[in-house]
Amino acid sequence: MTTGKVYIGVDIGGTKVAVNGINHDRQPIAKDWLEVPSHSDKGPQATIAQIVAGLKAYMEREKLAAKQIAAVGIDSPGPADINGKIERSANMHPAWEGFELRDAAERELTTMLGHQVRVCYENDCNAAALWESHVGNPEGMEVMCLLAPGTGLGGGIVVNGVLLRGSRGMGAELGHVEIVHAPFIEGWQPKCGCGQVFCTEAYASMAALGKILRIALPMEKYKNHPLNQINGATEDETWKKRAFGVRGLAAKGDELCQGIFDWQSQAIGKLCRQVADTIDPDRIVIGGGFIEGGAELTGRIMGIIQEMFKGLAFKKHAREVKFEVARAGDQAGGLGAALSAWQFLNRK
């Protein structure tokens, strides 16, 4: 049973709301979060109701009293501004556009808890970066960058324990830094979801991987590839399943799949050079689903990233910038949101 003040983190995704917290010493309350459906496809009010329900269930599980909840941090994939006002996105229920997520959550949680509670908002990758920096350097005396290739390519920058949010909350959108990178298939140039070409996310992300497969798998030399045997109920589901199959095959040494991961790793290495020249970091941490294919594949990815970086970077950066695999996994976002809430009340 946890005593004293508690700082809650709420990680909001497309399908789930996950709740965990930290104590006043910034230690996680539980090893695992408590998860409830987000119902984001039903609109923002449905998700707010799930945030309340998730916190109630978490408090019951961890035997927390309402008076112990000092502040709450929430994170979401965005797009949103620094105050948690949601911007338009093609993948969202239309009612989300312009919705003031932080304010709505603060009102409902204050009512539920019976006392005024401050709610802070962070972009999910910023929140994850904040926690990863804390885990690796709890004294808050470093310059650190997190790169998290997943569905897209998220990023976060922490300077001496403080997130680089920017004036609008749009800082560290590192997936949209442009690089020079040869296409995986000659004559084909991938396009980023933002509409631009040459964004690193156009090369190193699950979205990019899916686009590559649609070009590569119909080619004669890949007609008997195992991924062509994977089918779904719809064409979109088929390609989604095939994209998710790449990591496992890459880990087993499949030539095409391993080649894609190598090419994506080189792109990230090039982005790391841009990051080093911009913020002069102590550490660059790589997270996201990209590095969850087992120790051998992760080692290969990290080796290629560092090799590419060292071949491009200034000599001092090549010698001194540390590269690490993210330590907190999918817990980082929620715990980072909780840490953001802790900082709001305790940082001077």
GIURMO-V241801 format. One line per field, one symbol per residue. phi: phi as a letter, one per 20 degrees, with the letter a starting at -180 (. if undefined). psi: psi as a letter, one per 20 degrees, with the letter a starting at -180 (. if undefined). Layout:
phi: ???
psi: ???
This chain:
phi: .ednfcdedcedcfcbddcbbcefemdgfcfcfdccfelffeoffffgfffffffgfffffeldegfffeacdccbfmfbefemefefbfedggfffnfeffffffffffffenbfceddccfffffffffffffebffmcbdccddcfbgdcebbccdlndfeenfdndfmfffdfecebfffdgnddfdfffoedmfgffddafffgfffffeffffgfdfdfgffeeccfcfffgffffffeffffffengffffffffffffffgffffffffedlefccddcnfgddeoffffffffffgfffgffdffgffgfdfedcegeelfeffffffffgfffgedfd
psi: ppraqqoqpoopahiqppparqahjkpqgqhqrppqqhkhiirhhhhghhgghggghghggjlpqhihohrppqqriapqaijkpprqphjqphihpjpnggggggghhgggijqppppqpqqhhgggggghggghmiillrpqpppnpcgbnrqqppoljpqnhrhjjjqkmhijpqropqqhppipoqpqhiirriqhhignrhggghhghhgghiqgijhjqhhiipqahrgghghgghgiiggghhhijpggghhghgghhhghhghhgggghgimqgqpppbrihkkjrggggggghggghggghihrqhgghhhpqpqpqhibiiggghhgghggghhhip.
